[in-house]
């Protein structure tokens, strides 16, 4: 694996936000949810399409804090504008497990 300079890492805008809305996304080719995530008053609410149905029920997501990349540009997924990349790690079955702070923190906080 190649290494990067710290300055390259600093270019990635990774923030914490709280899921305020989660819904099924039946138009997507693979199982996805549509999320609306609040990143605080400065950054506002962003949309994200995330492959979470394998491990998360919709009701369990609202109110949960997550980590996301905000500066990767917009991606159109089956007509849905995904504005950030919600981060996760695959479990032993390859299903997504969300990355999240271990304690509540203010929305919009940047990873360092």
C-alpha positions as CSV (number, residue, x, y, z in Angstrom):
1,X,0.0,0.0,0.0
2,X,1.4,3.4,-0.9
3,X,1.6,6.2,1.6
4,X,0.2,9.8,1.3
5,X,1.3,13.0,2.8
6,X,-0.7,14.4,5.7
7,X,-1.6,17.3,3.4
8,X,-3.4,14.9,1.1
9,X,-5.4,13.5,4.0
10,X,-6.4,17.0,5.1
11,X,-8.1,17.5,1.7
12,X,-10.7,14.9,2.6
13,X,-13.6,16.6,4.5
14,X,-14.8,13.9,6.9
15,X,-17.5,15.0,9.3
16,X,-20.0,13.7,11.9
17,X,-23.7,14.2,11.4
18,X,-27.0,12.8,12.7
19,X,-29.4,10.9,10.5
20,X,-32.8,12.8,10.6
21,X,-34.6,10.7,8.0
22,X,-34.1,7.2,6.5
23,X,-36.3,5.5,3.9
24,X,-36.2,2.5,1.5
25,X,-34.8,3.0,-1.9
26,X,-36.6,0.5,-4.2
27,X,-35.4,2.1,-7.4
28,X,-31.7,1.3,-6.6
29,X,-30.2,-1.9,-8.2
30,X,-28.8,-3.1,-4.9
31,X,-30.3,-2.8,-1.4
32,X,-29.9,0.8,-0.3
33,X,-31.5,3.3,2.0
34,X,-31.9,7.0,1.3
35,X,-30.6,9.1,4.2
36,X,-30.9,12.7,5.2
37,X,-28.1,13.7,7.5
38,X,-27.8,16.9,9.6
39,X,-24.2,18.2,9.7
40,X,-25.1,21.3,11.8
41,X,-26.1,24.8,11.0
42,X,-23.0,25.7,9.0
43,X,-23.2,22.7,6.6
44,X,-26.9,21.9,6.7
45,X,-28.6,18.6,5.8
46,X,-27.1,16.4,3.1
47,X,-28.5,13.3,1.3
48,X,-26.7,10.0,1.1
49,X,-27.5,6.6,-0.4
50,X,-26.1,3.9,1.8
51,X,-26.0,0.1,1.6
52,X,-27.3,-0.6,5.1
53,X,-30.4,-2.8,4.8
54,X,-28.4,-6.0,5.6
55,X,-27.7,-4.9,9.2
56,X,-29.9,-1.9,10.0
57,X,-33.7,-1.3,10.2
58,X,-34.9,2.1,9.2
59,X,-36.3,2.8,12.7
60,X,-32.8,2.2,14.2
61,X,-31.1,4.8,12.0
62,X,-33.0,8.0,12.8
63,X,-31.1,9.8,15.5
64,X,-27.9,7.9,15.0
65,X,-24.6,9.8,14.5
66,X,-22.5,8.7,11.5
67,X,-19.3,9.7,9.8
68,X,-19.3,10.9,6.2
69,X,-17.1,12.4,3.5
70,X,-18.6,15.7,2.3
71,X,-16.3,16.8,-0.5
72,X,-16.5,13.9,-3.0
73,X,-19.0,15.6,-5.2
74,X,-22.6,14.6,-6.0
75,X,-23.4,11.2,-7.3
76,X,-26.6,10.4,-9.1
77,X,-27.9,6.9,-8.0
78,X,-31.2,5.9,-9.7
79,X,-32.3,9.5,-9.9
80,X,-31.4,10.3,-6.3
81,X,-28.7,12.9,-5.6
82,X,-26.2,11.4,-3.1
83,X,-24.4,14.4,-1.7
84,X,-22.0,12.7,0.7
85,X,-20.4,9.3,1.3
86,X,-21.6,7.6,4.6
87,X,-18.7,5.6,5.8
88,X,-18.8,2.0,7.0
89,X,-16.7,-1.2,7.4
90,X,-17.7,-4.6,6.1
91,X,-18.4,-7.2,8.8
92,X,-17.6,-10.9,8.4
93,X,-20.5,-11.4,6.0
94,X,-19.6,-8.3,3.9
95,X,-22.5,-6.3,5.3
96,X,-21.9,-2.6,6.1
97,X,-21.3,-1.5,9.7
98,X,-21.5,2.2,10.2
99,X,-18.6,4.3,11.5
100,X,-19.7,6.5,14.4
101,X,-18.3,8.3,17.4
102,X,-18.4,6.4,20.6
103,X,-20.0,9.3,22.4
104,X,-22.4,12.1,21.2
105,X,-20.5,15.0,19.6
106,X,-21.7,18.2,17.9
107,X,-22.9,17.7,14.3
108,X,-20.4,19.0,11.8
109,X,-17.3,18.2,13.8
110,X,-14.4,17.4,11.5
111,X,-12.2,14.3,11.8
112,X,-8.6,15.0,12.5
